[in-house]
Structure formats: C-alpha cells, structure tokens
Amino acid sequence: MVVLASTSTVMVVEVIGALVSGSLALAADAGHMLTDVAGLAIALVAATLALRPATARRTWGYRRAEVLGASVQASVLLAVGILVLVEGVRRLVDPPPVQATAVVVFGAVGLAVNVVGPCTAGRRRWGWSWRSTPSAAS
C-alpha cells in the first residue's frame, strides 16, 4: 500500500511537472506511473479475488481475475505507448519549448520514489533492507 500511495503521488506530481515544463518525457513517465498504479491496484484486487475458493459454478474459483487484471494493465500500457508515440511525432514536426530545470527537478523526484519504493516494499514484506548483510556464520 505504501508503494501504491507513493507511486500515485509521484504520478500526480509528474503530470503537474509535464504541464508546467512542457516535457513529453515527464508526461511519458507519468503515463508509465499510471500503468504502475493501475497494475498495483488491479493486482491487489485480483489477488484478493483469487483467494476465494472454487465453487460448483466456478471450478477454478476466481483465479482468472489475475489473468484479466494483467490483460487490462497491458491494454493501458499499450494505450499510453501509442499516445506517447503520436505526441512524439507531433513534437518532431513542431517542437515546443521545454523548461529544462523543471524537467530535472520533477524527474529527480520520480527517480527518488522509484529507488525508495522497492526498498520499502522489500523491507516490509521480506525483512530485507539495503543494510542487511549475510551473517558470518552462514
């Protein structure tokens, strides 16, 4: 849930950054974050549904929810990719001005969350952290 919340927050920040700076790179990364947020939310719902037991009517239970969730996420990623491609070609023909400083600042925020998020998730779920080292006895 921490990763979902932080990714959602950075997605909103990057959308604002893309609007302020005029950067397609920030807009594309915000779209990527959208697919991450959608994927995390869909996976959470699908994993919860998949835990339901099989019934006479649903002999596989709700295990198909995971496959459907992955299909929805792939569709969103494809749509974002097509939008970025179309906008990239449009910008090749008529390039707009881009505020480089804003791109660097907003990009650094996105990078920080992309680095810290997995570390937080790993530590909470598996007791792992960057500081953990193998013991000398093992």
N, C-alpha and C positions, 0 to 999 in steps of 0.2 A: 504494500500500500504506500510505503514511503517513496518507492521508485515511481509509482504511478502518479503520486501527487507532485513530486519534483519534476517529472517529465512534462506533466500538464502545465505546470507553472512556467517552465522554460519555453514550451511551445508558444504560450501566450506572449511571453517576453520577446521571442524571436519574430512573431507576427508583427508586434509593435515595432521592433527594430527594422524589419523589412519595409514597413510602411514609412518609417522616419528616414531611413537611409536610401531607399530605392533599390536595395540589393536583392537580386534574384537568388544569390547563394543563401542568404538568410531565409528567404521565402521557401526555397527548396528544403533547407534544413527544418524549417517549421513544418513543412509537409511531411518530412521524414518523421519528425516527432509526433505528428498526428497519427501516422501509421503505428508508431510505437505505443502511443496512448491507447489507440483502438485495439491493438494487438494484446496489450496487457489487460484491458477491460474485458475483451472477448475471451481471452484465455482464463481469466478469473471466473467468468460466468460459465464457460464450457467445462472447466474443471469441476466446478460445483455441481453442474448438471450430470457430469459423467459419473459422479459418486452415487447417484441414485441407482437403486437395484433394478435388475431386469424384472419384467412382468410378463404375463401371458401374452399381452398385446405387443410389448416392446422387448423382444427376446434379447436384444443387445443392450437393453437399458437405454441410456442417453449418451452412449459413447460416440455416436455420430455427431454430437454437438461440437466435439473437438475438431473434427474434420470440417464441419460447416464454418466454425469460427476461423480456422486457418484460411478457408476459401474467401471469406469476407475480408480478412486482412489483406490477402493477396490482391483482391479486387481494388481495395482502397489504395494500395501501393502502386498498382498499375495506373489508376486514375491520376494520382499525384505525379507519377513519372511522365505521363502524357501531357499534363498541364505544364510541367516544367520544360519539357521539350518544345512545346508550342511557344511558350513565353521566351525561351532562349533564342529560338529562330527569329521571333519578332524583334528581340533586342539586338540581334546581329544586324538586322536591316536598319533599325532606328535606335541606336544606343542612348539610353537616358543617363543623366548624371547620377553618380553614386557617391555618397558621403563615406569615405574610407574609414575615418575614425569611428563612426557609429558602427560600421560593419565589424571592426576589430573588437570593440567593446562588447557588443552583443554576441559575437562569435566566441569570445573568451568565456562569457557566462555559460553558453551552451556547452562548450568543451569541459568546463569545470563540473557541470552536472553529469555529463557523460562519463567522466572519470570517477566521480564520487558515488554515483548511483549504484553501479555494480559492486563497489566495495561495501556499501551499506547493506545491500541485499545479501551478499555472501556472508557477511559477519552475522547478520541476524538469523539467517536460516541454517548455516552450517558451522557457526562458531569460528569462521575464518576471518582473518584480517591481514593487512599488509605487514603488520609487525610480527605475526606468528612465524615461528621458525621450527623446524623439526628438532625434537629433543636429541641430546647427545646419546641417549640410551638406545634409540631406535636404529 
